[in-house]
């Protein structure tokens, strides 16, 4: 069969009405005796009855572009837009050190110290000796000191 045998008319997709089979194989309980418990635990943790977890795309190029655009907004002091872009970068590439650090800076500028502190700590978990580690430690000290000062008042 050649491609020319298919004709030039547009047709419908043969897969539009096809449903994927998501049932476990017949011998699954025997081969994987604890799988039902794992599915139940996942359902309990997510609050979902669906046995198939939600996936999101991993796209480091999109994440990098989101950080770049976030930096653009940050430099123009549009911190809300920058925050959105940094969070989107983390959606496409979880544990991205640059996005995490920049999000922490952004949250600090927006006077959201608890969230900023959490992001600085997350950055240090990702890259304990990374290029922004010293700045992250200094920011944590500053945020902790100001939180203690507020609590003392």
N, C-alpha and C positions, 0 to 999 in steps of 0.2 A: 504494500500500500504506500502510495506517495502522498505528500501533503496536498497536491493538486486534486487528489481523489476526494478530499473533504469538501470541496466546493467553496464558494465565496460568501454564502449566506451566513449571517450570524445566528447562532443557535443558543439554546438555554443550557446552563450548566447541568450536568447529570447529577451533581452532588448537592443540589439545593434542598432536596427533600430527604437526604440521607442523614440518619442519626448515627452518631458514634456509639459503640458498645462500651459502656463504662462498668459493666458488671465484672466481678472477679471471676477468674477462670474456675472450672469445676474443682480442681484439686488444690485450690489456693489455701483452704483451711488446713489441709494436711501439710502442705509444703511450707506454709508460713503461719504457724499456729497462733502467734501473737499479733497478727496484722489487724484483726478486728478490734483489739484493745487500742492499738495505735490510732486507728481511724476514729474510734470513739473519743479518745483523749484529744485528738485534733479538733473534732466537732465541738467538744466541751470548751476547749480553749478559745475557739473562734466564734462560738455561738451559732454555728452553721450546721445544718443537717446534711449538707452536701459533702460527699466523701472526697471530692476533688477540690483541692485547695486553689485559692486564687493566685494567679501568676501575673506578674507585671514584666514588661520588657526590660532587659538589661541593655543599655545603650550608652557606653562610655563617651561616645562622640557627642551625643545630645547632652549628656551631663556636663561635659567640658564647655560646650557652647552656652549652656545655662549659667555656669559659673562666670563665663566671660560677660554675658549680658547682665548678670547680677552685679558684677564689678562696675559695669557702666552706670547702672542705677545708683549703686552705693556712692560712687564719686560725685554724683549729682544730688546726693542727700535724699534720694527717693528710697528710703529704707524699706517701706512696705513692698514695693516692687522688687527690690533686691532680695528681700526675705522670700518672696514667692519663687523667684528664680533659683535661689540656693536650695529651697525645699524640693523644687522640681528636679534639680540635679541629683539630690539624694534619692528621689524616687527611681530615677533611671540608673543610678549607680550607688547602691547602699555603701555606707562606710567610706565615702569619698572624703579624704582628709581635707582637701582644699575647700570643698563646699561646706564641710562641717565647721572649719575654722572661720570662714567668711560669714557663715550664718551666725556664729557666736558673736563676732564683731558687730554684726547688724543688730542683733537682739540687744546687745549692750548699748548701742547708740539709741535704740528705741526705749531704753530704760526698762528692760524686762530682765532684771538681774538673775532670777532663778533659772530661767530658760537659757540665758547666756552661759551661766556657770555649768549647766548640764552639757551644753555643746562644747565648751572648752574641755571639760573632762572627757567627753567622747573623743574629741580630737586626740588627746593625750593617750587614750587607749589604742587608737588606730596607729599613731606615730609618736611613741614616747620621746623619741629623739629627733623628731622631724624639724623642718625649717622654722616652724612657728611655735615650737615647744617652749622656748624661753618666754615669748610673748603670752602664750596661754597660761603658763605658771604665774606670770606677773598679773595677768587679768584675774585669775582665780584668787590670788592674794588680795587684790584690790576689792573685788566683789565680796569676798568673805569679810574683810575688814569693814566695809561699808554696811554690810548686813548686821554685823555685831554692833556697830555704832547706832544703827536704827533701832535695834532691839534694846539697847541700853537706855534709850530716851524714854 
